[in-house]
Amino acid sequence: MKTAIVTGASSGIGLEISKVLINLGYKVYGFGRNFSMIDFKDNNFTEVTCDLMDIDYLSKKIKEIRKNEDMYILVNNAGVGYFGVHEELNTKKIHEMVITNIEVPMVLTQLLLRDLKKNKGFIINMSSITAKISSTHGCVYGATKSALTHFSNSLFDEARKYGVKVISIHPDMTKSNFYRNADFIEGENIDSYIMPHEVAKSIEMIITQREGIVITDITLKPQKHNIRRKK
């Protein structure tokens, strides 16, 4: 059975992506910190509770999975963001963003790339609209996402001759718990944010293209730009 790995699969966009892939016939290993809050069970969904900051343990789990599975898709979805003026970010938060948002995708890609070349598979990196625009009060977060997008572009040029598809998805403001660490939230009206399942729908479009066509970049924006400061 074709297998996918999805990070950040315990909530939000990652969980919705996992559901889409299962509906398309994939077996999914979902990596996340805590699955206790989700009400989703499926025979083709395996929860892997893991702190992605622990690179050694993460690498061990990936190696165990690829011994027994036919790897076709890697979705680097997990991300963390801390927001505010740069001098107020402590070094721990900076380190966490760099490790989670860029080092982990690079490591997972390195571990799985030979399998994905063999199967002409997909690497889907969940970047952010902040990779494409100035990101005041999110300088480090935006920089890590810019790095992830650049990594995706370069990797596609490197691996495309082997049939590997590398895609960056750039969502704008999404209604999820991601912004719990921010001093702002999405606007009240539905035309000022994107829902996680709407981001996940783009995955189906990506992986159902005919062989020879690669969608390398998707940007999703709400109709209106409207955020609110938290009280």
Backbone as a ProteinNet text record, in pm:
[ID]
protein_1_A
[PRIMARY]
MKTAIVTGASSGIGLEISKVLINLGYKVYGFGRNFSMIDFKDNNFTEVTCDLMDIDYLSKKIKEIRKNEDMYILVNNAGVGYFGVHEELNTKKIHEMVITNIEVPMVLTQLLLRDLKKNKGFIINMSSITAKISSTHGCVYGATKSALTHFSNSLFDEARKYGVKVISIHPDMTKSNFYRNADFIEGENIDSYIMPHEVAKSIEMIITQREGIVITDITLKPQKHNIRRKK
[TERTIARY]
84.1	0	87.9	51.3	127.1	116.1	229.9	236.3	280.5	223.7	259.5	297.4	387.8	421.3	377.8	304.8	257.1	300.3	373.5	409.2	306.4	296.9	195.6	55.7	36.9	-88.4	-189.9	-160.9	-251.3	-358.5	-355.9	-457.9	-448.9	-545.4	-539.3	-515.8	-428.9	-402.7	-348.5	-256.6	-196.4	-296.7	-390.2	-494.8	-584.4	-620.5	-706.3	-634.9	-505.8	-428.6	-427.9	-411.8	-412	-543.4	-653.9	-785	-796.9	-748.5	-753	-672.9	-553.6	-468.3	-529.2	-589	-655.1	-770	-847.2	-958	-909.2	-784.5	-726	-655.7	-663.4	-611.2	-473.1	-422.8	-289.9	-298.2	-194.3	-172.8	-90.8	-132.7	-69.2	-10.8	115.1	176.6	176.7	99.5	88.8	173.5	266.3	354	297.6	295.4	247.1	281.2	268.4	301.2	193.4	67.3	-41.5	-167.1	-209	-327.2	-450.8	-441.3	-550.8	-674	-656.3	-767.1	-842.1	-797.9	-864.2	-959.5	-1066.3	-1165.7	-1163.4	-1053.8	-1038.8	-962.9	-1024.6	-961	-984	-881.8	-893.8	-786.6	-820.1	-723.5	-597.6	-608.1	-492.9	-426.7	-458.1	-395.5	-324.6	-192.3	-111.9	-56.8	-92.6	-42.7	99.7	187.7	324.9	348.2	340.5	361.8	510.7	547.5	690	714.1	819.9	867.7	965.1	925.5	1008.6	1141.9	1153.2	1280.9	1385.8	1339.9	1431	1466.7	1563.9	1599.1	1643.9	1716.8	1765.2	1649.2	1553	1437.4	1352.9	1334.5	1257.9	1321	1451	1521.6	1505.8	1511.6	1494.5	1356.4	1252.1	1116.3	1098.3	1154.9	1144.1	1211.9	1327.7	1400.1	1322.2	1254.7	1172.4	1055.7	992.2	875.8	915.5	1022	1058.1	1108	1143.2	1181.6	1064.5	943	825.7	722.3	744.8	643	698.9	608	642.9	613.3	716.7	699.5	675	566.7	530.3	515.8	481.2	454.6	513.9	581.2	624.2	559.8	484.3	425.3	489.2	574.2	637.3	544.4	452.9	350.5	375.2	441.7	459.9	532.4	485.1	549.8	518.2	603.1	580.3	612.8	533.6	557.5	543.4	639.6	630.8	641	556.6	543.3	562	610.3	636.7	759.9	793.5	914.2	1035.4	1133.5	1239.9	1318.4	1342.9	1425.5	1356.7	1226.3	1154.6	1148.8	1196.3	1202.9	1324.9	1304.3	1421.8	1486	1607.1	1682.9	1617.6	1547.5	1479.8	1372.2	1295.3	1190	1248.6	1356.1	1423	1472.5	1536.2	1589	1476.6	1364.8	1252.6	1197.1	1186	1135.4	1230.8	1359.5	1457.5	1458.9	1458.8	1462.2	1335.1	1220.1	1092.7	1059.6	1082.1	1033.7	1125.7	1254.9	1345.1	1437.3	1494.5	1585	1510.4	1396.1	1320.1	1279.9	1222.6	1193.6	1316	1429.7	1552.1	1596.9	1588.9	1630.8	1537.4	1407.4	1312.4	1327.1	1347.2	1367	1491.1	1598.8	1722.6	1701.5	1626	1604.2	1516.5	1426.5	1327.3	1348.7	1446	1457.2	1486.8	1567.8	1596.1	1468.6	1385.2	1258.4	1167.3	1163.1	1075.5	1124.3	1254.5	1306.7	1264.1	1276.6	1240.3	1093.1	1007	862.9	808.1	898.9	855.9	749.6	785.4	689.6	685.4	620.5	592.6	655.1	713	753.3	674.2	587.3	500	537.3	586.2	630.9	530.2	480.3	383.9	459.8	470.9	538.4	435.4	442.3	352.6	356.4	250.7	250	364.9	410.5	519.9	652.1	659.3	779.8	792.6	682	679	667.2	642.5	622.9	701.9	719.3	780.4	692.7	755.8	680	721.5	674.8	703.1	634.5	697.3	651.8	656.4	718	736.2	861.8	967.5	1089.4	1150.7	1163.5	1225.5	1133.9	1005.8	911.6	912.4	901.5	903.1	1032.4	1143.9	1273.5	1282.4	1229.8	1233.8	1146	1033.6	945.4	1003.2	1071.6	1142	1249	1319.4	1421.3	1359	1242.3	1175.4	1132.9	1081	1042.5	1163.8	1272.5	1394.8	1447.4	1443.5	1483.5	1398.3	1268.2	1177.3	1211.8	1232.5	1262.5	1392.4	1494.5	1624.6	1618.7	1546.5	1536.4	1462.1	1357.7	1287.5	1380.2	1457.6	1551.5	1655.1	1691.9	1789.9	1731.4	1605.3	1548.7	1443.3	1409.2	1299.6	1329.9	1456.3	1490.7	1464.9	1447	1415.6	1265.3	1186.2	1041.3	985.6	1070.5	1024	954.4	841.1	767.6	785.6	826.2	845.9	757.3	676.2	573.1	579.9	564.5	547.8	404.4	341.6	208.8	222.8	162.1	175.8	37.9	-10.1	-138.5	-122.1	-222.5	-233.1	-304.8	-365.5	-427.7	-526.4	-498.4	-579.5	-640.2	-764.3	-834.1	-796.1	-703.4	-657.2	-594.3	-539.6	-475.4	-329.8	-287	-147.3	-109.8	-202.4	-171.1	-192.3	-193.2	-210.6	-96.6	21.2	135.7	147.6	51.1	57.9	-28.3	-7	-89.6	-202.4	-232.2	-338.8	-409.4	-529.2	-605.2	-673.8	-734.3	-802.2	-924.6	-970.1	-1091.8	-1214	-1323.7	-1443.7	-1515.9	-1511.5	-1588.5	-1514.1	-1590.3	-1532.1	-1448.3	-1469.4	-1388.7	-1255.2	-1221.9	-1093.8	-999.6	-1035.4	-947	-974.5	-880.8	-892.2	-914.1	-989.1	-1008.9	-906.1	-863.2	-764.2	-804	-931.3	-971.7	-962.5	-970.4	-957.8	-812.7	-719	-577.7	-551.8	-609.7	-587.2	-639.6	-743.5	-797.8	-694.2	-601.2	-499.5	-410	-398.1	-317.1	-373.3	-505.4	-567.8	-538.3	-546.4	-517.2	-372.3	-281.7	-139.5	-110.9	-162.8	-120.9	-205.5	-309.3	-390.6	-362.2	-259.4	-218.7	-162.2	-173.8	-116	35.5	96.5	242.2	303.6	398.6	462.1	423.3	319.8	277.4	301.4	368.9	398	351.4	264.1	228.7	331.4	419	529.7	500.5	397	374.2	226.1	169.8	31	26.8	-42.7	-66.2	-216.1	-257	-398.1	-418.4	-510.5	-540.6	-691.3	-732.8	-873.7	-902.8	-1029.4	-1066	-1024.2	-1038.3	-1007	-890.9	-811.2	-701.9	-752.1	-783.2	-842.9	-799.7	-716.2	-676.4	-715.2	-726.6	-764.3	-655.6	-631	-540.7	-612.5	-542.2	-601	-613.7	-720.3	-743.6	-670.5
-119.7	0	125	223.2	347.5	418.3	468.8	524.6	669.8	747.8	888.8	916.7	1010.6	1062.4	1207.7	1242.7	1379.5	1425.8	1534.3	1589.6	1695.2	1716.5	1809.5	1758.6	1626.3	1562.1	1550.8	1606.5	1590.4	1699.1	1793.3	1898.6	1976.8	2064.2	2163.3	2109.4	2177.1	2144	2002.6	1962.4	1829.7	1717.8	1731.7	1631.3	1626.2	1741.2	1744.4	1686.7	1711.1	1651	1499.6	1450.5	1305.7	1244.2	1309.7	1259.3	1255.6	1359.8	1364.2	1248.9	1226.1	1119.9	982.7	961.7	833.5	811.9	915.1	904	874.6	911.5	883.9	748.5	672.4	536.5	519.1	618.5	609.8	565	497	471.2	586.9	642.5	763.1	737.5	774.3	783.8	931.5	964	1102.4	1129.5	1222.5	1259.6	1382.3	1376.8	1490.8	1476.7	1586.8	1586.9	1520.7	1542	1499.7	1473.1	1348	1309.2	1293.2	1328.4	1303	1388.7	1498.6	1591.1	1566.5	1471.1	1450.2	1331.7	1341.5	1235	1177.6	1110.5	1053.3	922	817	686.4	625.8	561.9	493.5	385.6	273.3	163.6	203.1	302.6	346.6	472.6	504.6	619.7	572.1	584.3	544.9	669.2	685.9	799.5	771.2	867.4	857.8	978.8	955.6	1064.1	1092.5	1215.5	1245.8	1394.8	1429.2	1566.5	1586.2	1663	1678.6	1745	1810.8	1871.1	1765	1644	1532.7	1465.8	1520.2	1475.4	1330	1286.5	1148.4	1049.8	1076.8	988.2	992.1	1110.4	1124.6	1043	1051.9	977.6	827.7	784.2	642	593.5	669.7	629.6	624.5	720.5	721.1	598.1	564.3	447.4	319.9	311.7	194.6	182.8	293.4	292.3	253.5	310.7	286.8	145	72.3	-67.6	-152.3	-113	-197	-135.6	-13.1	56.2	106.1	126.7	178	328	408.7	551.6	627.8	702.8	781.2	930.8	967.6	1108.7	1147.6	1261.5	1325.8	1463.9	1489.2	1621.3	1683.5	1781	1855.2	1969.3	1937.4	2034.2	2098.3	2028.9	2081.4	2215	2306.4	2436.2	2502.6	2594.6	2671.1	2817.3	2905.1	3047.5	3124.8	3208.5	3304.5	3443.9	3532.6	3662.5	3775.8	3887.3	4004.9	4075.1	4189.4	4258.6	4171.2	4176	4075.8	4073.6	4189.7	4190.4	4124.5	4100.4	4036.3	3884.6	3829.8	3684.2	3631.9	3529	3470.4	3366.8	3327.5	3237.2	3100	3056.3	2926.6	2925.4	3032.8	3040.6	3046.9	3121.9	3128.2	2990	2921.1	2787	2691.4	2697.7	2607.6	2630.6	2756.2	2784.2	2735	2756.5	2713.7	2561.9	2491.5	2344.8	2289.7	2333.3	2276.1	2313	2437.3	2487.4	2459.8	2439.3	2418.2	2298.1	2277.3	2162.8	2030.4	2018.7	1893.3	1857.6	1948.5	1912.9	1870.3	1935	1896.3	1756.2	1725.1	1593.2	1484.8	1505.5	1404.7	1381.6	1488.9	1475.7	1393.3	1418.8	1342.8	1194.7	1163.6	1024.1	949.3	1019.6	953.8	974.1	1055	1094.3	976.6	882.6	767	688.5	669.1	599.4	679.3	809.4	893.2	903.4	896.5	889.2	758.5	650.2	518.9	515.6	578.4	573.6	696.6	787.1	911.5	981.9	1000.4	1048.7	1199.4	1241.7	1382.3	1426.3	1544.8	1614.1	1744	1756.5	1873.2	1949.2	2069.9	2152	2262.7	2263.8	2365.9	2491.1	2583.1	2708.9	2808.6	2931.6	3035	3154.8	3232.8	3357.7	3447.7	3430.2	3513.8	3484.3	3374.7	3346.7	3442.3	3507	3588.2	3738.3	3774	3915.2	3950.2	4079.5	4124.2	4083	4039.6	3985.5	4054.7	4177.1	4246.8	4175	4174.2	4101.8	3950.4	3907.8	3765.2	3743.1	3816.2	3814.9	3676	3608	3475.1	3374.4	3377.8	3284.8	3300.4	3423.7	3447.2	3402.5	3421.9	3380.1	3228.8	3156.5	3009.6	2960.1	3025.4	2983.4	3021.2	3133.8	3167.9	3064.6	3021.3	2917.7	2787.8	2752.8	2629.4	2636.5	2749.7	2765.9	2758.1	2821.8	2815.6	2672.2	2601.9	2461.2	2380.3	2403.4	2331.5	2356.9	2483.1	2518	2453.9	2460.5	2404	2252.3	2191	2045.1	1994.2	2065.9	2022.9	2024.6	2130.1	2136.3	2024.9	1985.5	1878.7	1740.4	1718.9	1583.4	1560.6	1661.3	1646.5	1542	1526	1427.7	1284.8	1265.8	1133	1112.8	1210.9	1199.3	1248.4	1303.6	1354.4	1489.4	1504.6	1630.8	1702.1	1827	1905.4	2029.1	2046.6	2150.1	2234	2364.4	2455.4	2506.8	2499.8	2557.7	2677.9	2789.2	2915	2963.8	2916.1	2965.8	3101.3	3184.3	3308	3274.6	3371.2	3354.4	3237.8	3139.4	3018.4	3009.5	2970.6	2961.3	2829.7	2837.1	2719.5	2768	2674	2713.8	2755.3	2766.6	2800.7	2936.1	3029.1	3165.6	3186	3076	3087.3	3166	3166.8	3239.5	3382.2	3424.2	3557.1	3656.8	3784.4	3888.5	3930.6	3845.1	3873.5	3744.3	3755.5	3641.5	3684.2	3586.2	3615	3704.2	3767.4	3847.6	3761.4	3824.6	3750.9	3688.9	3751.9	3706.2	3598.2	3508.5	3393.1	3432.3	3551.7	3594.2	3655.6	3644.7	3696.8	3587	3461.8	3351.6	3228.6	3134.5	3006	2898.5	2796	2682.8	2573.7	2496.8	2391	2292.2	2252.9	2155.4	2214.6	2346.8	2411.4	2409.2	2423.9	2407.7	2263.6	2169.9	2027.9	1987.7	2054.2	2022.1	2040.9	2132.6	2156	2034	1951.4	1829.6	1736.2	1722.1	1634.4	1683.3	1812.4	1867.8	1840.6	1851.3	1831.1	1688.3	1591.6	1452.9	1380	1445.6	1380.5	1434.3	1517.1	1560.8	1442.4	1448.9	1342.5	1342.7	1228.3	1218.1	1313.2	1391.2	1488.3	1631.9	1649.8	1783.4	1798	1905.3	1929.2	2069.6	2076.1	2204.8	2230.7	2325.8	2345.8	2450.8	2531	2644.1	2676.9	2676.1	2717.3	2823.7	2932.7	3036.4	3049.7	3042.9	3053.3	3176.9	3262.7	3383.8	3396.6	3449.9	3486.7	3609.2	3630.7	3744.5	3877.6	3886.8	4012	3993.6	4097.3	4097.7	4168.4	4089	4146	4063.9	4120.9	4054.6	4142.4	4077.7	4149.7	4133.3	4237	4227.6	4161	4070.6	4006.9	4108.6	4094.3	4186.2	4137.5
0	0	0	-78.3	-81.3	53.4	100.7	235.6	232.5	324.4	339.8	484.2	501.8	634.2	639.1	744.6	764	902.3	910.5	1041	1081.7	1212.2	1261.7	1236.3	1252	1212.1	1325	1440.6	1554.2	1561.1	1468	1467.1	1336.7	1316.2	1209.9	1070	997.7	857.8	843.7	930.9	920.3	934.9	1027.5	1045.1	922.6	868.7	750.1	627.9	614.9	506	519.3	640.6	663.7	618	647.8	606.4	453.9	387.6	241.3	182	233.5	180	203.1	318.7	346.1	248.2	222.2	126.8	-14.6	-43.4	-174.6	-179.3	-70.1	-70.7	-12.1	58.8	119	264.3	307.6	449.3	504.3	617.3	670.5	808.7	823.8	955.7	993.3	1095.6	1137.9	1260.6	1248	1358.9	1429.4	1563.2	1639.8	1786.5	1858.7	2001.5	2086.4	2051.2	2139.5	2057.3	2054.8	1978.3	2066.4	2192.6	2286.4	2258.7	2186.3	2164.7	2034.1	1953.5	1824.5	1832	1757.1	1750.4	1609.4	1577.8	1444.1	1453.6	1404.5	1400.4	1262.7	1210.5	1082.2	1077.3	1016.8	1008.3	932.4	846.7	767.6	823.5	948.7	1015.2	1141.1	1140.9	1256.3	1324	1450	1527	1574.1	1554.6	1604.5	1695.2	1825.4	1920.7	1931.3	1901.8	1887.2	1905.6	1977.4	1984.2	1868.7	1769.3	1650.3	1680.1	1793.9	1832.1	1863.4	1893	1921.5	1788.5	1720.1	1585.6	1584.4	1685.2	1689	1697.6	1784.6	1797.5	1670.5	1616	1492.2	1379.9	1365.7	1260.9	1281	1405.7	1436.7	1394.4	1424.7	1388.6	1236.9	1166.1	1020.1	961	1010.9	960.9	986.9	1101.1	1131.7	1033.9	1004.4	915.3	773.6	722.8	582.6	558.3	663.6	647.5	599.8	640	616.6	522.8	479.2	400.9	268.2	174.2	42.3	40.4	53.7	76.9	-53.9	-55.8	-173.9	-147.2	-24.6	3.9	138.7	140.1	264.5	269.7	375.6	396.3	519.9	496.9	606.6	646	736.1	774.3	910.1	999.9	1135.8	1133.2	1213.8	1222.5	1354.7	1392.7	1515	1488	1546.1	1527.1	1656.8	1682.3	1793	1732.5	1779	1714.3	1814.5	1763.8	1845.2	1791.8	1849.7	1804.2	1834.6	1746.8	1747.9	1878.5	1939	2059.7	2179	2167.6	2277.3	2264.5	2153.6	2139.1	2213.7	2296.1	2361.1	2269.8	2303.8	2216.5	2206	2309.5	2305.1	2197	2188.3	2087.2	1946.2	1930.3	1799.8	1759.5	1852.4	1826	1786.9	1858.5	1830.2	1690.1	1649.7	1515.2	1407.4	1426.3	1325.9	1313.5	1425.9	1422.3	1358.8	1408.3	1363.8	1219.8	1183.3	1054.7	937.1	963.6	850.3	868.3	988.7	1003.1	992.3	1058.3	1052.7	909.5	829.3	690.1	610.8	633.9	563.4	602.5	731.4	779.4	727.1	736.7	688.7	538.8	465.7	321.2	291.1	362.5	341.3	369.2	474.3	512	412.1	345.8	260.7	111.4	73.9	-66.6	-159.2	-117	-204.1	-233.3	-130.8	-151.9	-244.7	-226	-307.2	-451.2	-471.9	-608.5	-674.5	-601.5	-655.9	-696.8	-616.8	-640.1	-712	-753.3	-818.6	-733.8	-607.1	-509.4	-493.6	-385.1	-359.1	-227.1	-228.1	-106.1	-102.7	-4.7	5.6	132	114	226	253.7	376.8	416.1	458.2	365.5	392.7	446.2	404.7	457.1	363.7	366.5	290.6	334.7	458.9	509.9	441.3	365.8	287.1	169.5	133.4	11.8	38.3	163.3	195.4	320.5	343.2	468.1	585.3	693.9	807.1	936.1	953.4	1078.4	1194.2	1307	1425.7	1403.7	1295	1269.5	1187.4	1221.1	1138.7	1129.4	1242.2	1241.7	1173.9	1207.9	1145.9	994.5	946.8	803	738.1	809	754.6	741.8	841.2	832.1	718.2	695.5	587.1	450.5	443.3	319.4	288.2	392	373.8	325.5	380.8	340.1	193.8	151.5	11.3	-80.6	-41.7	-123.1	-129.4	-18.2	-15.5	-112.9	-112.3	-202.2	-348.3	-382.3	-521.5	-568.9	-484.9	-522.1	-529.9	-435.6	-434.3	-557.2	-599.1	-719.7	-840.2	-855	-966.9	-959.2	-838.6	-820.4	-847.6	-807.4	-808.7	-916.2	-993.4	-1089.5	-1196	-1232.9	-1336.1	-1290.5	-1159.4	-1106	-1087.9	-1125.7	-1112.6	-981.1	-894.4	-765.3	-784.9	-719	-723.4	-589.4	-593.3	-471.2	-479	-375.9	-378.3	-251.6	-267.2	-153.3	-152	-35.5	-17.4	75.6	35.6	110.3	155.4	269.4	319.3	387.5	370.9	447.6	579.5	641.7	772.8	773.7	857	866.8	1006.1	1012.8	1141.9	1210.1	1301.6	1375.5	1504.7	1581.8	1707.6	1687	1561.7	1535.3	1595.4	1593.7	1638	1788.1	1863.1	2008.2	2073.2	2009.4	2064.8	2011.8	1931.7	1869.9	1946.5	1918.4	1979.2	1885.5	1786.3	1691	1653.2	1601	1550.2	1420.9	1354.9	1229.2	1252.3	1145.4	1152.9	1179.7	1214.3	1252.7	1133.8	1018.3	903.1	825.3	764.1	696.6	575.5	521.4	406.9	449.4	579.1	627.6	676.2	652.2	690.5	604.7	610.6	541.8	647.2	614.8	705.2	674	775.1	751.3	641.8	637	535.4	394.9	384.1	253.5	205.3	298.1	262.4	219.7	293	264.2	126.8	79.3	-52.9	-163.1	-142	-244.2	-263.2	-159.7	-169.1	-275	-276.2	-375.7	-517.1	-538.7	-671.2	-710.3	-614	-641	-685	-610.4	-633.6	-737.3	-789.4	-892.4	-1032.1	-1046.2	-1180.1	-1258.6	-1388.6	-1470	-1455.3	-1478.1	-1472.4	-1574.8	-1529.9	-1617.5	-1587.6	-1505.3	-1464	-1314.2	-1274.7	-1133.1	-1095.7	-997.7	-938.2	-828.9	-848.9	-754.8	-648.2	-667.4	-577.3	-572.5	-452.4	-433.4	-324.2	-350.6	-251.1	-229.2	-103.4	-67.6	18.9	-23.1	53.4	74.2	188	201.4	115.1	86.8	2.6	65	198.2	266.2	363.4	377.4	475.2	600.7	702.3	823.1	943.5	1027.9	1151.6	1269.8	1385.2	1506.8	1611.7	1685.6	1799	1915.6	1982.5	2099.8	2212.7	2287.9	2399.6	2524.9
[MASK]
+++++++++++++++++++++++++++++++++++++++++++++++++++++++++++++++++++++++++++++++++++++++++++++++++++++++++++++++++++++++++++++++++++++++++++++++++++++++++++++++++++++++++++++++++++++++++++++++++++++++++++++++++++++++++++++++++++++++

